[in-house]
Amino acid sequence: MRQDYTDEMDADIRILSTDLTEALHSYIERRLHFSLGRFGRRVGRVRVRITDVNALRGGADKVCHISAELLPSGGTLIQQAVDANLYAAIGRATEGIGNSFARALGRNRERRRKHETVRFLRHHHS
């Protein structure tokens, strides 16, 4: 039985590549769980697209493109990595999307803190 890593995140993960093996699907899900799991229900829809650029010209570059929805704002964060090794591209893209989430949530927290401070100060001075 396959373990479902998306339970805690409640994320709608779609891997938009038809020719991936079950092992690759599992690897992508594990990597997403590792990089986004700590954000829990702040993660909305996640899309992963794997493409092979330069395939017609004999190149070996694999692209992993990830878009993830940030809740509750609904904003979308995007991360892409290119590598000859598909696992390396997936690893870099999933790590990057986790870092993007951390930065975005940190900015939101800082913005809220400033607003709360302003309200608090106004309340005391009036």
C-alpha positions in Angstrom: 0.0 0.0 0.0 1.3 3.4 -0.9 1.8 5.9 1.9 0.1 9.2 1.2 2.4 12.1 2.1 -0.2 14.8 1.3 -2.5 14.3 4.3 -1.0 16.9 6.6 -0.7 19.4 3.8 -4.1 18.8 2.4 -2.6 19.9 -0.9 -4.0 19.1 -4.3 -0.8 17.8 -6.1 -0.9 17.2 -9.8 2.1 15.8 -11.6 1.6 16.8 -15.2 3.8 14.3 -17.0 2.4 11.1 -18.4 5.5 9.1 -18.9 6.9 9.1 -15.4 7.4 5.9 -13.5 5.6 5.2 -10.2 9.0 5.5 -8.5 9.4 9.1 -9.9 5.8 10.0 -8.8 6.7 8.8 -5.3 10.0 10.6 -5.3 8.3 13.9 -6.2 5.6 13.5 -3.6 8.2 12.7 -0.9 10.3 15.7 -1.9 7.2 18.0 -1.8 6.2 16.7 1.6 9.7 17.3 2.9 9.9 20.9 1.5 6.2 22.0 2.0 4.9 19.8 4.8 5.8 22.2 7.5 3.5 24.9 6.0 0.5 22.6 6.6 -2.8 24.1 5.4 -1.1 27.2 4.0 -0.3 25.1 0.9 -3.1 25.0 -1.7 -2.9 23.6 -5.2 0.5 22.3 -6.3 1.4 21.6 -9.9 4.5 19.8 -11.0 5.5 19.6 -14.7 8.4 17.6 -15.9 9.6 18.3 -19.4 12.6 17.3 -21.5 14.0 20.3 -23.3 16.2 19.8 -26.3 14.9 16.3 -26.7 14.6 16.7 -30.5 18.2 18.0 -30.7 19.5 15.2 -28.6 20.1 17.2 -25.5 19.5 15.7 -22.1 18.1 18.7 -20.1 15.2 17.9 -17.8 13.1 20.7 -16.4 11.1 20.5 -13.2 8.5 23.3 -13.0 6.5 23.7 -9.7 3.7 26.1 -9.0 2.2 26.2 -5.5 -0.7 28.2 -4.2 -0.2 30.1 -1.0 -3.3 30.2 1.2 -5.3 32.1 2.2 -4.1 34.8 -0.2 -4.3 32.6 -3.2 -1.0 33.9 -4.6 1.1 31.5 -6.6 4.8 30.8 -6.1 6.8 29.3 -8.9 10.1 27.4 -9.0 11.9 25.8 -11.9 15.1 23.9 -12.1 17.0 22.4 -15.1 19.5 19.6 -15.0 20.7 16.7 -17.1 19.8 14.5 -14.1 16.0 14.5 -13.5 16.3 13.7 -9.8 18.7 16.7 -9.3 16.2 19.0 -11.1 13.3 17.7 -8.9 15.5 18.1 -5.8 16.5 21.7 -6.6 12.9 22.7 -7.6 11.2 21.2 -4.5 13.8 22.7 -2.2 13.4 26.1 -3.9 9.6 26.1 -3.6 10.0 25.4 0.1 12.4 28.4 0.5 10.0 30.6 -1.5 7.1 29.6 0.9 9.3 30.4 3.9 10.2 33.8 2.5 6.6 34.6 1.5 5.2 33.7 4.9 8.0 35.6 6.6 7.1 38.7 4.7 3.4 38.3 5.6 4.2 37.8 9.3 6.5 40.9 9.3 3.7 43.0 7.6 1.1 41.8 10.2 3.5 42.6 13.0 4.0 46.2 11.7 0.2 46.7 11.4 -0.4 45.3 14.9 2.2 47.6 16.3 0.7 50.6 14.5 -2.8 49.8 15.8 -1.5 49.3 19.3 0.3 52.6 19.3 -2.6 54.5 17.8 -4.9 53.0 20.5 -2.6 54.2 23.3 -2.1 57.8 21.9 -5.8 58.6 21.3 
